[in-house]
């Protein structure tokens, strides 16, 4: 459009892997005299809050020698903290999307990269960003434009794992000595209160403890706390690194054996083995004065240390009930090398 052509009904772009998908344009026009085009984000089956959002790109010609500049329009955030792939003061448009845009510009300009300013906007992006971890990562005013392949893989949850990695990057860039990964809101608030941690030290890992620990193995921090509910920490103690219920349930026979090592009499251990839920098993252990929470924390700590090794990181594990009460803790301990 900037070159004087009529806007097409659809566009074909090149992805990083060489694939060339075609997208229907939902609207084109001029914004203060500069051409824009919009598409509707389709996240498929992935749990992405931007599904159905309208994404706009506006192009403005720049003087020769200016290169390609990126600008955040309404709904796209700005980076304010170090540690992310984009430095502070830049729009939150990640390197791969920027590279894809440069490729598209070159293709549209007969093989030559033009001097142009690209403004990306996301309708209602500022409100949607309130439901993300962007503010904790130091991205203000809107959403991030992410992506590594340009393809959404259904239920990959890659965006969540990527946010875990970026949260660790920000904490390391700020020189934080202690971070905490939590499985949910209750454990996050509880562990923050215990250690008086700043928001940037809190990593909402959800079910993806493996994604967090494997990244920390390559990018260690001095001190790590893993905080979670009784059932999820039980599964972690049993060696599971993806804690989602779809990836498997807790082994109740193994939990009963663990309780027995802590002094549970045979009738209680048998009842735990037959329990339908970890919550019920925990109540049985509590009634028999068996410190099951501590035993769960100790077993989870072993899994964490094995996964982190040989990263030189002091670790502790905290187990919280649904009210945010700590019912078990193990560590801190240094990993065995």
C-alpha positions as CSV (number, residue, x, y, z in Angstrom):
1,X,0.0,0.0,0.0
2,X,2.9,2.4,0.8
3,X,4.2,1.7,-2.7
4,X,0.9,2.6,-4.3
5,X,-0.7,-0.8,-4.7
6,X,-4.2,-1.7,-3.9
7,X,-4.6,-3.6,-0.6
8,X,-5.0,-7.4,-1.1
9,X,-7.7,-9.5,0.6
10,X,-5.0,-11.7,2.1
11,X,-1.2,-11.8,2.6
12,X,1.3,-14.6,2.5
13,X,4.3,-14.3,4.8
14,X,7.5,-16.4,5.4
15,X,7.9,-18.0,8.8
16,X,11.3,-18.6,10.4
17,X,11.1,-22.3,9.4
18,X,10.4,-21.4,5.8
19,X,6.7,-22.1,5.8
20,X,4.5,-19.6,3.9
21,X,1.0,-19.4,5.4
22,X,-1.7,-17.1,4.1
23,X,-3.8,-14.8,6.3
24,X,-7.0,-13.0,5.6
25,X,-6.9,-9.2,6.3
26,X,-9.9,-8.1,8.3
27,X,-9.4,-4.4,7.6
28,X,-7.1,-2.0,5.7
29,X,-7.0,1.7,5.4
30,X,-5.1,4.9,6.3
31,X,-4.2,6.0,9.8
32,X,-3.2,9.7,9.7
33,X,-2.2,9.2,6.1
34,X,-0.2,6.0,6.8
35,X,-1.4,2.6,5.5
36,X,-2.4,-0.1,8.0
37,X,-3.6,-3.6,7.8
38,X,-5.3,-5.7,10.5
39,X,-5.7,-9.5,11.2
40,X,-7.6,-11.4,13.8
41,X,-5.3,-13.5,16.1
42,X,-6.3,-17.2,15.9
43,X,-4.6,-19.1,18.7
44,X,-6.3,-22.4,17.7
45,X,-6.7,-24.6,20.8
46,X,-3.9,-22.9,22.8
47,X,-5.1,-21.2,26.0
48,X,-4.0,-17.8,24.8
49,X,-5.8,-14.6,26.0
50,X,-5.1,-12.9,22.7
51,X,-7.3,-15.4,20.8
52,X,-9.6,-13.2,18.7
53,X,-7.7,-10.0,19.3
54,X,-7.3,-7.5,16.4
55,X,-3.6,-6.9,15.5
56,X,-2.7,-3.9,13.5
57,X,0.5,-3.0,11.6
58,X,1.0,0.6,10.4
59,X,3.9,1.5,8.1
60,X,5.5,4.9,7.7
61,X,8.3,5.7,5.3
62,X,11.5,7.1,6.9
63,X,14.4,9.1,5.4
64,X,17.1,7.1,3.6
65,X,19.6,5.5,6.0
66,X,17.1,5.4,8.9
67,X,16.7,1.6,8.7
68,X,13.7,-0.1,10.3
69,X,12.3,1.3,13.5
70,X,9.6,-0.3,15.7
71,X,7.1,1.6,17.7
72,X,4.5,0.4,20.2
73,X,1.0,1.5,19.3
74,X,-2.1,1.2,21.6
75,X,-2.1,-2.2,23.4
76,X,1.5,-3.0,22.9
77,X,3.8,-2.7,25.9
78,X,7.2,-1.1,26.5
79,X,10.1,-2.8,28.1
80,X,11.2,-1.0,31.4
81,X,13.6,-3.5,33.0
82,X,16.7,-5.3,31.9
83,X,16.9,-9.1,31.4
84,X,14.5,-9.5,28.5
85,X,15.5,-10.1,24.9
86,X,14.7,-6.5,24.1
87,X,16.4,-3.7,26.1
88,X,14.6,-1.1,28.3
89,X,13.0,1.7,26.3
90,X,12.1,-0.4,23.4
91,X,8.6,-1.7,22.4
92,X,7.9,-5.3,23.7
93,X,8.3,-6.8,20.2
94,X,10.6,-9.8,20.5
95,X,13.6,-10.4,18.1
96,X,11.9,-13.2,16.1
97,X,8.8,-11.2,15.2
98,X,11.1,-8.2,14.4
99,X,13.1,-10.5,12.0
100,X,9.9,-11.7,10.4
101,X,8.7,-8.2,9.9
102,X,12.0,-7.2,8.2
103,X,11.7,-10.3,5.9
104,X,8.1,-9.3,5.0
105,X,9.3,-5.7,4.3
106,X,12.1,-6.9,2.1
107,X,9.8,-9.2,0.1
108,X,7.2,-6.4,-0.4
109,X,10.0,-4.0,-1.5
110,X,11.4,-6.1,-4.3
111,X,14.2,-7.6,-2.3
112,X,15.5,-4.5,-0.6
113,X,14.9,-3.6,3.0
114,X,13.3,-0.2,3.1
115,X,13.7,2.6,5.6
116,X,10.4,2.4,7.5
117,X,8.7,2.7,10.9
118,X,6.5,-0.1,11.9
119,X,3.9,0.5,14.6
120,X,2.1,-2.5,16.0
121,X,-1.1,-2.2,17.9
122,X,-3.4,-4.7,19.7
123,X,-7.0,-3.7,20.3
124,X,-7.8,-3.8,24.0
125,X,-4.2,-5.0,24.6
126,X,-3.8,-2.9,27.8
127,X,-6.7,-4.6,29.5
128,X,-5.6,-8.0,28.3
129,X,-2.1,-7.4,29.6
130,X,-3.6,-7.1,33.2
131,X,-4.2,-10.9,32.9
132,X,-0.5,-11.6,32.1
133,X,2.8,-11.5,34.0
134,X,4.0,-8.5,31.9
135,X,3.9,-6.0,34.7
136,X,6.1,-8.2,36.9
137,X,8.5,-8.6,34.0
138,X,8.7,-4.8,33.6
139,X,6.5,-4.6,30.5
140,X,4.1,-1.7,30.9
141,X,1.2,-0.4,28.9
142,X,0.2,-3.5,27.0
143,X,1.0,-6.9,25.7
144,X,4.2,-8.4,24.3
145,X,4.6,-9.5,20.7
146,X,6.2,-12.9,21.2
147,X,7.1,-15.9,19.0
148,X,9.9,-18.2,17.9
149,X,8.4,-20.1,15.1
150,X,5.3,-18.2,14.1
151,X,3.2,-21.3,14.7
152,X,0.9,-21.9,17.7
153,X,1.1,-25.6,18.8
154,X,-2.2,-26.6,20.5
155,X,-1.8,-27.0,24.3
156,X,2.0,-26.5,24.0
157,X,1.8,-23.9,26.8
158,X,5.1,-22.6,25.3
159,X,4.1,-19.1,26.1
160,X,3.8,-19.9,29.8
161,X,7.2,-21.6,29.9
162,X,8.7,-18.7,28.0
163,X,7.3,-16.3,30.6
164,X,9.0,-18.4,33.3
165,X,12.3,-18.1,31.5
166,X,11.8,-14.3,31.0
167,X,10.9,-13.9,34.7
168,X,14.2,-15.7,35.7
169,X,16.1,-13.5,33.2
170,X,14.7,-10.3,34.8
171,X,15.4,-11.5,38.3
172,X,19.0,-12.3,37.4
173,X,19.4,-9.0,35.6
174,X,18.3,-7.2,38.7
175,X,20.8,-9.1,40.8
176,X,18.2,-10.8,43.0
177,X,19.8,-13.4,45.3
178,X,16.6,-15.3,46.0
179,X,13.7,-16.3,43.8
180,X,10.6,-18.4,44.4
181,X,8.7,-20.6,42.0
182,X,5.1,-21.3,42.9
183,X,2.4,-23.6,41.6
184,X,-0.4,-21.2,42.2
185,X,-1.7,-17.9,43.7
186,X,-2.1,-19.2,47.2
187,X,1.5,-20.6,47.5
188,X,2.9,-17.5,45.7
189,X,1.4,-15.1,48.2
190,X,2.3,-17.3,51.1
191,X,6.0,-17.7,50.2
192,X,6.3,-14.0,49.4
193,X,5.0,-13.3,52.9
194,X,7.4,-15.7,54.5
195,X,10.5,-14.4,52.8
196,X,9.4,-10.8,52.1
197,X,10.3,-11.2,48.4
198,X,9.7,-8.5,45.8
199,X,7.3,-9.2,43.0
200,X,10.2,-9.7,40.5
201,X,11.5,-12.6,42.6
202,X,8.2,-14.5,42.2
203,X,8.1,-17.0,39.3
204,X,4.6,-18.4,38.6
205,X,5.7,-21.7,37.3
206,X,2.3,-23.4,37.6
207,X,2.6,-27.0,36.6
208,X,5.8,-26.5,34.7
209,X,8.4,-27.0,37.4
210,X,10.5,-29.0,34.9
211,X,10.6,-26.0,32.6
212,X,11.8,-23.8,35.4
213,X,14.4,-26.1,36.9
214,X,16.0,-27.0,33.6
215,X,16.3,-23.3,32.7
216,X,17.8,-22.6,36.2
217,X,20.3,-25.4,35.7
218,X,21.7,-23.4,32.8
219,X,21.0,-19.9,34.4
220,X,21.4,-20.5,38.1
221,X,20.5,-18.1,41.0
222,X,22.1,-18.2,44.5
223,X,18.9,-19.2,46.3
224,X,15.6,-20.9,45.2
225,X,12.4,-21.7,47.0
226,X,9.9,-24.1,45.4
227,X,6.4,-23.5,46.9
228,X,3.2,-25.4,46.1
229,X,0.1,-27.2,47.3
230,X,0.2,-30.6,48.9
231,X,-1.0,-32.6,45.9
232,X,1.4,-31.0,43.4
233,X,4.4,-31.3,45.7
234,X,3.5,-34.9,46.3
235,X,3.8,-35.5,42.5
236,X,7.0,-33.5,42.4
237,X,8.4,-35.7,45.2
238,X,7.5,-38.8,43.1
239,X,9.7,-37.5,40.3
240,X,7.1,-35.8,38.1
241,X,8.3,-32.5,36.5
242,X,5.0,-31.7,34.8
243,X,2.4,-31.4,37.6
244,X,-0.8,-31.1,35.5
245,X,-3.5,-33.6,36.3
246,X,-3.6,-34.7,32.6
247,X,0.1,-35.8,32.9
248,X,-0.7,-38.2,35.7
249,X,-2.0,-38.5,39.2
250,X,-0.2,-39.0,42.5
251,X,0.8,-42.5,43.3
252,X,-1.1,-43.2,46.5
253,X,0.7,-46.5,47.2
254,X,4.0,-44.5,47.1
255,X,2.5,-41.8,49.3
256,X,1.4,-44.5,51.8
257,X,5.0,-45.9,51.9
258,X,6.3,-42.4,52.5
259,X,3.9,-42.0,55.4
260,X,5.0,-45.3,56.8
261,X,8.6,-44.1,56.8
262,X,7.4,-41.3,59.0
263,X,5.8,-43.5,61.5
264,X,2.3,-44.1,60.2
265,X,0.9,-47.3,61.6
266,X,-0.2,-50.0,59.1
267,X,-3.9,-49.2,59.3
268,X,-3.3,-45.6,58.5
269,X,-0.8,-46.4,55.7
270,X,-3.4,-48.8,54.2
271,X,-6.1,-46.1,54.4
272,X,-3.7,-43.6,52.7
273,X,-3.0,-46.1,49.9
274,X,-6.8,-46.5,49.4
275,X,-7.5,-42.7,49.6
276,X,-9.1,-41.2,46.4
277,X,-7.2,-37.9,46.9
278,X,-4.0,-36.6,48.4
279,X,-6.0,-34.2,50.5
280,X,-7.8,-37.0,52.2
281,X,-4.6,-38.9,52.7
282,X,-3.1,-35.8,54.3
283,X,-6.0,-35.6,56.7
284,X,-5.5,-39.2,57.7
285,X,-1.8,-38.7,58.3
286,X,-2.5,-35.5,60.3
287,X,-5.0,-37.4,62.5
288,X,-2.2,-39.9,63.3
289,X,0.4,-37.2,64.0
290,X,2.5,-38.2,61.0
291,X,4.5,-35.3,59.6
292,X,3.5,-36.0,56.0
293,X,3.9,-32.4,54.9
294,X,7.6,-32.5,55.9
295,X,8.1,-35.9,54.3
296,X,6.5,-34.6,51.0
297,X,8.8,-31.5,51.1
298,X,11.9,-33.7,51.6
299,X,11.0,-36.0,48.7
300,X,10.2,-32.9,46.5
301,X,13.6,-31.4,47.5
302,X,15.4,-34.5,46.3
303,X,13.7,-34.3,42.9
304,X,14.5,-30.6,42.6
305,X,18.2,-31.1,43.5
306,X,18.6,-34.0,41.1
307,X,17.1,-31.9,38.3
308,X,19.1,-28.8,39.1
309,X,22.5,-30.6,39.5
310,X,25.2,-29.4,39.0
311,X,23.9,-25.8,39.4
312,X,25.3,-24.3,42.6
313,X,21.9,-23.2,44.0
314,X,20.7,-23.4,47.6
315,X,17.2,-24.8,47.6
316,X,14.3,-25.2,49.9
317,X,10.8,-26.6,49.4
318,X,7.7,-25.3,51.1
319,X,4.3,-27.1,51.1
320,X,1.2,-25.0,51.7
321,X,-2.4,-26.0,52.3
322,X,-5.3,-24.2,50.6
323,X,-5.5,-21.6,53.3
324,X,-1.8,-20.6,52.7
325,X,-0.6,-22.3,55.9
326,X,2.8,-24.0,55.7
327,X,2.4,-27.7,56.4
328,X,5.9,-28.8,55.4
329,X,9.4,-27.5,54.6
330,X,12.7,-29.0,53.7
331,X,16.1,-27.3,53.1
332,X,17.8,-25.1,52.3
333,X,20.4,-27.5,51.0
334,X,23.1,-27.4,48.4
335,X,22.9,-29.8,45.5
336,X,25.2,-32.8,45.4
337,X,27.7,-32.6,42.6
